Amino acid sequence: MGEYSKEIDKMIFSFSRLHSFEHCRYEWYLNYLLKDKNGKRIYKNEQNFYAEFGKFCHEILEKILRKELEIKDSSQYYIDNFEENVVCYVAENTRDKYYYLGLDYFDTIDGKWLGEYEILGIEKKCTFAIEGVKFTGYIDMLIRHRETKKIILIDHKSSEYPLGKRGKVKKKKIPDYESYKKQLYLYCEQIFNEYGVYPDEIAWNYFREQQWLHLPFVKEEYEDAKKWAIDVIKEIHKEENFLPNLDYFYCSNLCGFRNSCDYKLMGGE
């Protein structure tokens, strides 16, 4: 066991906490272990443009689904509030591209299909355990068909739609595709504990590209996701060095510690 095992034992895990460790162990160390004498993070974990954009659009969708905002008013709300919610720097052409894709989505969004479903949860909090380890997370949307009783677990994604023209996952998108499946399969534990059944489908609303992806629930993949989670936690316990995974784009644009990382500041990328 590593020197931080006692601290790790006290943690409540989430998909993002596990995924972060797999992506860059040094970023994980800065985020979750390196603290001052008062237990506060030493370096600020900064936001990035892509995360801000996704969060802003998520919040609008949540307002629509909670009936706090009419669909017909959502594009104007997007226009009025974009600048104050998406403030991080990114190249102007990228900012414009994302802005207009988001605006087009809210200009054309149609929620009539939802009339066939009962909404079981919006930003539904998950609290469950796997092999005694505590987990938490939030389900963007959980719905059940009023007639068939089919349950669908939905996640809103601002990222690129992963399938190509022939319906196969694009090679460059395979890691994200597999990770996103693990995330939703972990949430299936909450659904089973609460409703006594697993969802019939897991689905993603790739709103930036106005594409949906539905997959049937597969018990073997669900079990694999739980095993993956426990295996990653075992690796975290054993980790001693927390070395970085240096990638120029990620280190410069996405990492929460891109302006304080020792390795990046030394020109390690």
C-alpha positions in Angstrom: 0.0 0.0 0.0 1.1 3.6 -0.7 1.8 6.3 1.9 -1.6 7.9 1.2 -3.7 4.8 1.8 -5.3 6.1 4.9 -6.4 9.2 3.2 -7.6 7.3 0.2 -9.7 5.0 2.4 -11.7 8.0 3.6 -12.6 9.1 0.1 -15.9 8.9 -1.6 -15.2 8.0 -5.2 -16.9 9.0 -8.4 -16.4 8.2 -12.1 -14.6 11.5 -12.6 -12.2 10.8 -9.7 -11.3 7.4 -11.2 -11.1 8.7 -14.8 -8.8 11.5 -13.7 -6.4 9.1 -12.1 -6.2 7.1 -15.4 -5.6 10.3 -17.4 -2.9 11.9 -15.3 -1.7 10.7 -12.0 0.1 13.9 -11.1 -3.0 16.0 -11.8 -4.9 13.6 -9.5 -2.2 14.1 -6.8 -2.5 17.9 -7.0 -6.3 17.7 -7.0 -7.0 15.2 -4.2 -3.9 14.7 -2.1 -1.6 17.7 -2.0 -3.2 19.9 0.8 -2.0 22.6 3.2 -2.0 22.2 7.0 -5.7 23.2 6.9 -6.6 20.5 4.5 -7.2 22.9 1.6 -5.9 22.3 -2.0 -2.6 24.1 -2.5 -3.1 24.9 -6.1 -6.3 26.2 -7.7 -8.1 23.8 -9.9 -9.0 26.0 -12.9 -11.9 25.6 -15.2 -11.5 25.4 -19.0 -13.6 26.6 -21.9 -14.9 23.2 -22.9 -16.1 22.3 -19.4 -17.7 25.8 -19.0 -19.6 25.4 -22.3 -20.8 22.0 -21.3 -21.8 23.1 -17.8 -23.7 26.1 -19.2 -25.7 24.0 -21.7 -26.4 21.3 -19.0 -27.8 24.0 -16.8 -30.2 25.2 -19.5 -31.4 21.7 -20.2 -31.9 21.2 -16.5 -34.1 24.4 -16.3 -36.1 23.2 -19.3 -36.7 19.8 -17.8 -37.6 21.2 -14.4 -40.1 23.5 -16.2 -38.2 26.6 -15.0 -37.6 27.7 -18.6 -39.8 27.3 -21.6 -38.2 25.6 -24.6 -39.3 28.5 -26.8 -37.3 30.9 -24.6 -34.2 28.7 -24.3 -32.2 30.2 -27.2 -32.7 33.7 -26.0 -31.6 32.6 -22.5 -28.5 31.1 -24.1 -27.7 34.3 -25.9 -28.3 36.5 -22.8 -26.2 34.4 -20.5 -23.4 32.9 -22.6 -20.8 35.5 -22.0 -21.0 35.5 -18.2 -21.1 31.7 -18.0 -18.4 30.8 -20.5 -15.5 33.0 -19.7 -12.3 30.9 -20.1 -10.0 31.7 -23.0 -10.0 29.7 -26.1 -9.1 30.6 -29.7 -11.8 33.0 -31.2 -12.7 30.6 -34.1 -13.3 27.8 -31.6 -15.4 30.0 -29.3 -17.5 31.1 -32.3 -17.9 27.5 -33.5 -19.1 26.3 -30.1 -21.3 29.3 -29.6 -23.3 28.9 -32.8 -23.6 25.1 -32.5 -25.1 25.6 -29.0 -27.4 28.4 -30.3 -28.6 26.2 -33.2 -29.3 23.4 -30.7 -31.5 25.6 -28.5 -33.1 27.2 -31.5 -34.3 23.8 -32.8 -34.7 21.7 -29.7 -38.0 19.7 -29.6 -39.2 18.1 -26.4 -42.5 16.7 -27.6 -41.2 13.1 -27.4 -40.8 13.5 -23.7 -44.6 13.4 -23.3 -44.4 9.6 -23.6 -42.1 9.3 -20.6 -42.2 9.8 -16.9 -39.2 11.7 -15.6 -37.8 9.8 -12.7 -34.9 12.2 -12.1 -33.0 15.3 -13.3 -29.5 15.7 -12.0 -30.4 12.8 -9.8 -27.8 12.2 -7.0 -26.4 8.7 -6.8 -25.0 7.3 -3.5 -24.0 3.6 -3.6 -21.3 1.2 -2.7 -19.3 -1.4 -4.7 -17.5 -4.0 -2.6 -17.8 -1.7 0.4 -16.3 1.4 -1.4 -18.6 4.5 -1.3 -19.4 6.2 -4.6 -21.3 9.2 -5.6 -22.4 10.9 -8.9 -25.3 12.6 -10.7 -27.5 11.2 -13.4 -28.4 13.9 -15.9 -31.8 12.4 -16.7 -33.6 9.2 -15.9 -36.9 8.5 -17.7 -39.5 5.6 -17.8 -41.8 5.0 -20.7 -45.4 5.4 -19.6 -46.7 2.3 -21.4 -43.8 -0.1 -21.8 -42.1 0.9 -18.5 -38.8 0.9 -20.2 -36.2 2.8 -18.2 -33.5 4.9 -20.0 -30.5 6.4 -18.3 -29.4 9.6 -20.2 -26.3 11.7 -20.1 -25.9 15.0 -21.9 -22.6 15.4 -23.7 -21.1 18.5 -25.3 -18.3 16.3 -26.8 -18.0 14.9 -30.4 -20.5 12.3 -31.5 -18.4 9.1 -31.5 -19.8 7.1 -34.4 -18.7 7.4 -38.0 -20.8 7.2 -41.2 -20.9 3.4 -41.0 -22.1 3.3 -37.4 -18.8 2.2 -36.0 -17.0 4.1 -33.3 -14.3 6.4 -34.7 -10.8 5.2 -33.8 -9.9 8.4 -32.0 -13.1 8.3 -30.0 -12.8 4.8 -28.7 -11.2 5.7 -25.3 -13.9 8.3 -24.6 -16.7 6.0 -25.8 -15.5 3.2 -23.5 -15.1 5.6 -20.5 -18.6 7.1 -21.0 -20.1 3.6 -20.9 -18.3 2.9 -17.7 -19.7 6.1 -16.2 -23.3 5.2 -16.9 -22.9 1.6 -16.0 -21.7 2.6 -12.5 -24.9 4.7 -12.1 -26.9 1.6 -13.0 -26.0 0.4 -9.5 -28.0 3.2 -8.0 -31.0 2.4 -10.3 -31.0 -1.2 -9.3 -30.8 -0.4 -5.6 -33.7 2.1 -6.0 -36.0 0.4 -8.5 -35.1 -3.2 -8.3 -34.3 -3.4 -12.0 -31.5 -2.3 -14.3 -32.3 0.3 -17.0 -33.2 -1.1 -20.4 -31.0 1.4 -22.2 -28.1 3.8 -21.5 -28.1 6.8 -23.8 -26.2 10.0 -24.6 -27.6 13.3 -25.9 -24.7 14.7 -27.9 -26.4 18.1 -28.1 -23.6 20.0 -29.8 -24.1 17.8 -32.9 -27.8 17.1 -32.2 -27.2 13.4 -32.2 -28.4 10.7 -29.9 -26.8 7.4 -29.1 -28.7 4.6 -27.4 -27.2 1.3 -26.3 -29.0 -1.7 -24.7 -28.0 -2.5 -21.1 -25.6 -5.4 -21.1 -25.1 -7.1 -17.7 -21.5 -8.2 -18.6 -20.4 -4.7 -19.4 -22.0 -3.5 -16.1 -20.0 -6.0 -14.2 -16.9 -5.1 -16.1 -17.4 -1.4 -15.2 -17.7 -2.2 -11.5 -14.5 -4.4 -11.7 -12.7 -1.5 -13.5 -13.7 0.9 -10.7 -12.3 -1.4 -8.0 -9.2 -2.2 -9.9 -8.4 1.5 -10.4 -8.9 2.1 -6.7 -6.4 -0.6 -6.0 -3.9 1.1 -8.3 -4.5 4.4 -6.5 -3.7 2.7 -3.2 -0.5 1.3 -4.6 0.7 4.5 -6.3 3.8 6.1 -5.0 5.2 8.4 -7.6 2.1 10.1 -9.3 4.0 10.8 -12.5 2.4 13.0 -15.2 1.0 11.9 -18.5 2.2 14.7 -20.7 0.0 15.6 -23.6 0.4 19.0 -25.2 -3.3 19.8 -25.9 -4.6 18.4 -22.6 -1.8 20.0 -20.5 -2.2 23.4 -22.2 -6.0 23.6 -22.5 -7.9 21.1 -20.2 -5.8 20.3 -17.1 -7.1 22.1 -14.1 -3.5 22.8 -13.0 -2.2 23.9 -16.4 -0.8 27.1 -14.9 0.7 25.5 -11.8 1.9 22.1 -12.8 5.6 21.7 -12.1 6.2 19.4 -15.1 4.5 21.8 -17.6 6.3 24.8 -16.2 9.6 23.0 -16.7 8.6 22.5 -20.4 7.9 18.8 -19.9 5.4 18.6 -22.6 
